[in-house]
Amino acid sequence: MSDHSILQGWLRGAVGALVLTAALAAAGCAQTPTPQERRGALAEELAPARGAAPGVAPPDIAASRRNAIVQAAERVAPAVVSISTVRRVGPRSAWEQMMMGGAREIPGLGSGFIIHRDGLVLTNEHVVRGADQVVVTLPDGREFDADVVGTDEVSDLAVVRIRLPRGGEPLPAAPLGDSDQLLIGEWVIAIGNPLGFYLSNTEPSVTAGVVSAVGRNLVPGGGEQRGYYLDMIQTDAAINPGNSGGALINALGEVIGVNSSILSQGGGSEGLGFAIPINRARRVVLDLVEDGRVRRAWVGAEVEPLPGDDLRRFRGVRVARVAPGSPAARAGLQPGMVIAAVGSKRVRTPLDWEAGLLAARVGSPVEVHIADGGERVVRVVPSDLPSVNAERIQALRDFQLISVTPAIQAERGLANPQGALIASVTEEARTTTGLREGDVILQINRVRVTSAEDAATALRAAVGRGAVLFFERQGRVLQTAFYIR
């Protein structure tokens, strides 16, 4: 081999080695990127999508994301507020006084919504019950002290007024709809502040569902529920603790109910939520704002279910008792008459009868349909509740009492024809004695109580010593004992 051939071979080898070295170097750089290069590559992978695959037009779904539920929530959410309360409770015994000192402060929280731009807020009665201090928090985080305008325990509704600074801007108010026009199965949205003690956010949350049923009647279930919830809206939109008093709205962004209660085995939402129809709430608001109380209609007739069997739960309802001199007596209702309907509401159970009277107004005739072979109509003109105009007797500093009469016995469905009905009681006395509004005092120590005056006298005689008191509550006779300072 010539020297020239040897030189050419050496050059070819040297060039190949250089190319190979460069390739290996490039490969080494690709396998060991810097941290900045790795972060940049990952950010590129996680960047928002820029559209569909090449050659395929992306679907126009941007507009569909802003559906009716989104727009309805945006319309009402600015008016949905959180309501924080403080209730001060004194010691219930000498032991609590010694161990805990003075009054305790018990916090509470619920939801509500603004119904007028001057700061009127609608919520549940049990949200503000016994509150000594009320603070309303807007979705934007602003906080205002507020006053309770009025409450109605029967309907579980309350009106609160925000203390707005002078010259302040009007607040956003939620538009109110018509709950009489609800459709079974239509979309509804529950807006409130659930679990408010666990979340620091002030914005309300939204859950969606449908109208499951209307005209639902619920019997007392303990806890915060003291009475019957009648003629309610049922929904499967999740309503959780803290949502009480929030808004139930339709797909148009109109409030059609006030979130009030749930049926649950574990305390959370199980798809059985209930709201007070806004049409009823509207009437209660007008009464509370104008008069500070609800002027509730009374007809003076009690009903009972017709005898049935195990297979027929709802055979109907008949008149059981009619109070002498009552509107029902003047209209000609008599015991034994079978009631088919009240106004436009069919009556199958005693609760249907009570629900049918919710819309009754004092002085406005109510059509009661009687089934006696055919069906005829009796027009009853309701009056004020007998207890509204009854004389109130002050007992100590804590109780206002009313003597039980036949009319009041019929109004309240009492088992005892005599006694002292508790019309009002202070929060301190409620905590100390266990008594509450609607209880009927029957006996204090060894003194039989037949009137409000009897009860007031017996309570004064027990000052400075213990009192054993017997009273009627929901048809049962109970006993309590306490010390009167």
C-alpha positions in Angstrom: 0.0 0.0 0.0 1.3 3.5 -1.0 1.9 6.3 1.4 -0.9 8.2 -0.4 -3.4 5.4 0.2 -2.4 5.3 3.9 -2.9 9.1 4.2 -6.4 8.9 2.6 -7.4 6.1 5.0 -6.2 8.0 8.0 -8.1 11.2 6.9 -11.3 9.2 6.4 -11.0 7.7 9.9 -10.3 11.1 11.5 -13.4 12.7 9.9 -15.6 9.8 10.9 -14.4 10.0 14.4 -15.2 13.8 14.5 -18.7 13.2 13.2 -19.3 10.4 15.6 -18.0 12.5 18.5 -20.3 15.4 17.5 -23.3 13.0 17.3 -22.6 11.5 20.6 -22.2 15.0 22.2 -25.6 16.0 20.7 -27.2 12.9 22.0 -25.7 13.5 25.4 -27.2 17.0 25.5 -30.7 15.7 24.6 -30.6 13.2 27.4 -29.5 15.5 30.1 -31.5 18.8 29.8 -31.1 21.6 32.3 -33.8 22.1 35.0 -35.0 25.2 33.1 -35.3 23.2 29.9 -37.3 20.5 31.7 -39.7 23.1 33.3 -40.2 24.8 29.9 -41.0 21.5 28.2 -43.5 20.5 30.9 -45.2 24.0 30.8 -45.6 23.5 27.1 -47.3 20.2 27.6 -49.6 21.6 30.3 -50.6 24.7 28.4 -54.3 25.2 27.6 -55.5 23.4 24.4 -55.3 25.5 21.3 -58.1 23.7 19.4 -58.9 20.5 17.7 -56.6 18.4 15.5 -55.4 19.9 12.2 -58.0 19.9 9.5 -60.9 19.4 12.0 -63.0 22.5 13.0 -63.4 22.8 16.8 -67.1 22.6 18.0 -68.6 25.9 19.0 -69.2 25.1 22.7 -68.1 28.3 24.3 -71.7 29.7 24.2 -73.2 26.5 25.5 -71.1 26.6 28.7 -73.1 29.7 29.7 -76.3 27.7 30.1 -79.4 28.7 31.9 -78.1 27.5 35.3 -74.9 29.6 35.0 -76.8 32.7 34.0 -79.5 32.2 36.7 -76.8 31.8 39.4 -75.0 34.9 38.2 -78.2 36.9 38.4 -79.1 36.0 42.0 -75.7 35.2 43.7 -74.8 38.9 44.4 -77.9 39.2 46.6 -77.2 36.0 48.6 -75.7 36.7 52.1 -74.3 34.9 55.1 -75.9 35.7 58.5 -73.9 35.3 61.7 -75.5 35.5 65.1 -74.6 35.5 68.7 -77.0 34.3 71.4 -76.1 34.9 75.0 -77.3 32.3 77.5 -77.1 32.5 81.2 -76.1 29.7 83.5 -78.8 27.1 83.9 -77.9 26.0 87.4 -75.8 27.0 90.4 -73.2 24.5 89.3 -72.9 26.2 85.8 -72.7 29.6 87.6 -69.8 28.4 89.7 -67.9 26.5 86.9 -68.5 28.8 84.0 -69.3 32.2 85.5 -71.7 34.5 83.6 -73.5 34.2 80.3 -72.1 32.1 77.5 -72.1 33.3 73.9 -73.4 30.7 71.4 -72.6 31.5 67.7 -74.9 30.6 64.8 -74.7 30.9 61.1 -77.1 30.6 58.2 -77.9 32.1 54.8 -80.3 34.7 53.5 -81.0 36.9 50.4 -81.6 40.6 49.9 -85.2 41.3 48.7 -85.0 45.1 48.7 -82.1 47.4 47.8 -82.5 49.3 51.1 -81.1 46.2 52.9 -84.1 44.0 53.7 -83.0 40.4 54.0 -85.3 37.3 54.0 -84.1 34.2 56.0 -85.4 31.4 58.2 -86.7 32.2 61.7 -84.6 29.5 63.2 -81.4 31.2 61.8 -82.0 34.3 64.0 -84.0 32.8 66.9 -82.9 34.3 70.2 -80.1 36.3 68.6 -78.6 39.2 70.6 -76.4 40.2 67.7 -76.8 39.8 64.0 -74.1 40.4 61.3 -74.7 40.1 57.6 -71.8 39.4 55.2 -72.2 40.2 51.5 -70.5 38.1 48.8 -67.9 40.7 48.3 -66.8 40.4 52.0 -68.4 43.6 53.4 -70.0 43.1 56.8 -72.9 45.0 58.3 -74.7 44.9 61.7 -78.3 44.1 61.2 -81.6 44.2 63.2 -84.4 41.7 63.2 -87.5 43.4 61.8 -89.8 40.5 62.7 -90.1 36.7 62.9 -92.8 34.1 62.3 -92.1 30.8 64.0 -95.1 29.1 62.3 -93.8 29.7 58.8 -90.1 29.6 59.9 -89.5 33.0 58.2 -87.8 36.2 59.4 -86.9 39.6 58.0 -83.6 41.3 58.9 -82.7 44.9 58.0 -79.0 45.7 57.3 -77.8 48.9 58.9 -76.5 50.7 55.8 -74.3 53.8 56.2 -75.9 57.1 55.1 -75.3 57.8 51.4 -74.3 54.2 50.8 -75.0 52.6 47.4 -78.2 50.5 47.1 -77.6 46.8 47.5 -78.4 44.2 44.8 -81.8 42.6 45.4 -82.8 39.1 44.2 -85.8 39.1 41.7 -88.8 37.1 43.1 -90.7 34.7 41.0 -94.1 32.9 41.2 -94.0 29.6 43.1 -97.6 28.8 42.0 -96.3 28.2 38.4 -93.7 25.6 39.3 -93.4 22.5 37.1 -92.5 19.1 38.5 -89.1 18.2 37.0 -87.9 21.7 36.1 -84.4 22.8 36.9 -83.8 24.7 40.2 -80.7 26.0 41.9 -80.0 26.2 45.6 -77.7 29.1 46.6 -76.4 29.6 50.1 -73.4 29.4 52.4 -73.3 25.8 53.6 -70.8 24.8 56.2 -70.0 28.4 56.8 -67.9 27.8 60.0 -65.5 25.6 58.0 -65.1 27.8 54.9 -63.4 31.2 55.0 -65.0 32.3 51.7 -67.8 34.8 51.7 -69.1 33.9 48.2 -72.2 31.6 48.1 -72.1 28.2 46.6 -74.5 26.7 44.0 -76.1 23.3 43.7 -78.5 22.2 41.0 -81.4 19.8 40.8 -85.0 19.7 39.9 -88.4 20.3 41.5 -89.1 16.8 42.9 -92.6 17.7 44.2 -94.8 20.5 45.5 -97.3 20.7 48.3 -95.3 18.5 50.6 -96.3 18.4 54.4 -93.6 17.5 56.9 -94.2 16.5 60.5 -91.9 17.7 63.3 -88.6 15.8 63.3 -86.8 17.3 66.3 -83.7 19.5 66.3 -84.5 23.1 65.1 -87.9 22.0 63.7 -90.6 23.0 66.2 -93.7 22.7 64.2 -95.1 21.4 60.9 -93.7 22.5 57.5 -96.7 22.7 55.3 -97.2 23.0 51.5 -93.4 22.9 50.8 -91.4 22.6 47.6 -89.3 19.4 47.5 -86.0 19.4 45.6 -83.0 17.1 45.1 -80.7 20.1 44.9 -78.2 19.7 47.7 -79.2 21.7 50.8 -76.6 21.3 53.6 -76.2 22.8 57.1 -75.7 26.6 56.8 -77.9 26.7 53.7 -81.0 27.5 55.7 -82.5 30.8 54.6 -80.8 30.7 51.2 -82.6 31.1 47.9 -84.0 28.4 45.7 -84.2 29.8 42.2 -85.6 28.7 38.8 -83.8 28.7 35.5 -84.9 32.2 34.8 -82.9 33.5 37.8 -86.0 34.1 40.0 -86.3 33.1 43.6 -89.2 30.6 44.0 -88.4 29.3 47.5 -86.6 29.8 50.8 -84.3 26.8 51.6 -85.5 25.6 55.0 -85.0 21.9 55.9 -83.7 18.5 54.8 -84.6 14.9 55.6 -81.4 13.1 56.3 -80.2 10.1 58.3 -76.7 11.4 58.6 -77.2 15.1 58.7 -76.0 15.8 55.2 -77.9 16.2 51.9 -79.6 13.0 50.6 -81.6 14.6 47.8 -84.5 15.4 50.1 -84.5 19.2 50.5 -87.4 21.4 51.2 -88.1 25.1 50.6 -90.9 27.5 51.6 -92.8 28.8 48.5 -91.9 32.4 47.8 -95.5 33.4 47.3 -96.2 32.5 51.0 -93.0 34.2 52.1 -94.0 37.3 50.2 -97.2 37.6 52.3 -95.3 37.0 55.5 -92.7 39.7 54.6 -95.4 42.3 54.0 -97.0 41.5 57.4 -93.7 41.6 59.3 -92.6 44.9 57.7 -95.9 46.6 58.1 -97.1 45.3 61.5 -94.1 43.4 63.0 -96.2 40.3 63.2 -98.2 37.9 60.9 -101.9 38.4 61.0 -102.9 34.7 60.8 -106.5 33.7 59.8 -108.6 31.5 62.0 -111.8 29.6 61.1 -112.4 27.7 64.4 -112.8 24.2 63.0 -110.8 21.1 63.9 -110.7 18.1 61.6 -109.8 14.4 61.9 -109.1 11.6 59.4 -111.9 9.3 58.4 -111.6 5.8 59.8 -109.6 3.7 57.4 -107.9 0.3 57.1 -104.3 -0.9 56.7 -104.4 -0.6 52.9 -105.9 2.8 52.6 -103.8 5.6 54.2 -105.8 8.5 53.0 -109.6 8.0 53.1 -110.4 11.7 53.7 -111.1 14.2 56.4 -114.2 15.2 58.4 -115.0 18.0 60.8 -114.3 16.9 64.4 -115.1 20.0 66.4 -116.4 23.5 65.8 -115.7 26.3 68.3 -118.8 28.1 69.5 -119.2 31.5 67.9 -116.3 30.9 65.5 -116.3 31.8 61.8 -116.8 28.1 61.0 -119.9 28.0 63.2 -121.3 31.1 61.7 -120.8 29.6 58.2 -122.7 26.4 59.1 -119.9 23.9 59.4 -120.8 21.0 61.7 -119.0 18.0 63.1 -119.2 15.0 60.8 -119.1 16.9 57.6 -116.6 15.5 55.1 -114.2 18.1 53.6 -113.2 17.6 50.0 -111.2 20.7 49.3 -110.2 24.2 50.7 -110.1 26.6 47.9 -108.3 24.9 45.0 -106.4 22.5 47.3 -107.8 18.9 47.6 -107.9 17.6 51.2 -106.9 14.0 51.9 -105.3 14.4 55.4 -105.6 16.9 58.3 -102.3 18.4 57.2 -103.9 19.2 53.8 -106.6 21.1 55.6 -104.0 23.1 57.6 -102.0 23.8 54.4 -105.1 24.9 52.6 -105.7 27.6 55.2 -102.2 29.0 54.9 -103.3 31.3 52.1 -106.4 32.4 54.0 -106.6 36.1 54.8 -108.6 37.7 57.7 -111.9 39.0 56.3 -111.6 37.3 52.9 -114.0 34.4 52.3 -112.5 30.9 52.0 -114.4 28.3 50.0 -114.7 25.0 51.8 -116.0 22.1 49.6 -118.2 19.7 51.5 -118.8 16.1 50.1 -122.3 14.9 51.0 -123.4 12.8 48.1 -122.4 15.6 45.7 -120.2 18.5 46.5 -121.3 21.9 47.8 -119.4 25.0 48.8 -119.5 26.7 52.2 -118.0 30.2 52.4 -116.1 30.8 55.7 -114.9 34.3 56.5 -111.8 33.9 58.8 -111.1 36.2 61.7 -108.0 37.0 63.8 -106.7 34.2 66.1 -108.5 34.4 69.5 -105.1 34.6 71.2 -104.2 37.8 69.2 -106.9 39.9 70.9 -106.9 38.0 74.3 -105.8 39.9 77.4 -102.1 39.2 78.3 -101.1 38.9 82.0 -97.5 39.6 83.0 -96.0 37.0 85.3 -92.8 37.9 87.0 -90.5 39.6 84.4 -90.3 36.6 82.1 -93.8 35.4 81.0 -96.8 36.8 79.3 -99.8 34.5 79.8 -103.3 34.1 78.3 -106.2 32.4 80.0 -107.3 29.3 78.0 -110.9 29.7 76.7 -113.0 27.3 74.4 -111.9 29.5 71.4 -108.2 29.4 72.3 -108.5 25.6 73.0 -109.9 25.2 69.5 -107.3 27.5 68.0 -104.3 25.7 69.5 -105.8 22.2 69.6 -105.3 21.9 73.3 -106.3 18.8 75.3 -107.1 20.8 78.5 -110.0 23.3 78.5 -108.3 25.4 81.3 -104.9 26.7 82.1 -102.5 29.6 81.3 -101.1 29.7 77.7 -97.6 31.0 77.5 -97.8 33.8 74.8 -94.1 34.9 75.2 -91.1 34.0 77.4 -87.7 35.5 77.7 -84.7 33.6 76.4 -83.2 33.4 79.9 -86.5 31.9 81.3 -86.7 29.5 78.3 -83.2 28.2 79.1 -83.7 28.0 82.9 -87.2 26.5 83.0 -87.4 24.6 79.7 -90.8 26.3 79.0 -91.5 27.9 75.6 -94.3 29.7 73.8 -97.4 27.6 73.3 -97.0 25.6 76.5 -100.0 25.6 78.8 -99.4 25.8 82.5 -101.7 23.4 84.4 -100.3 23.4 88.0 -97.6 25.2 90.0 -96.5 23.3 93.1 -99.9 22.3 94.6 -101.9 25.1 93.0 -104.2 24.1 90.2 -104.1 26.7 87.4 -107.3 27.6 85.7 -106.4 31.0 84.3 -103.5 33.4 83.6 -104.2 35.2 86.8 -103.9 31.9 88.8 -100.5 31.2 87.2 -99.1 34.7 87.8 -100.2 34.6 91.5 -98.6 31.1 92.0 -95.4 32.2 90.4 -95.1 35.2 92.6 -95.7 33.0 95.7 -92.8 30.8 94.6 -90.2 33.5 94.5 -87.2 32.6 96.7 -87.9 28.9 96.6 -88.3 26.1 94.1 -91.3 25.5 91.8 -92.6 22.3 90.4 -94.6 23.0 87.3 -96.9 20.8 85.2 -97.7 21.9 81.7 -99.2 20.6 78.4 -97.1 20.5 75.2 -98.4 18.9 72.0 -101.1 17.0 73.9 -98.7 15.6 76.5 -98.5 16.6 80.2 -94.9 17.2 81.2 -93.1 18.4 84.4 -90.3 20.8 85.1 -88.7 22.1 88.3 -86.7 25.3 88.7 -85.7 27.9 91.3 -87.2 31.4 91.2 -84.9 34.2 92.4 
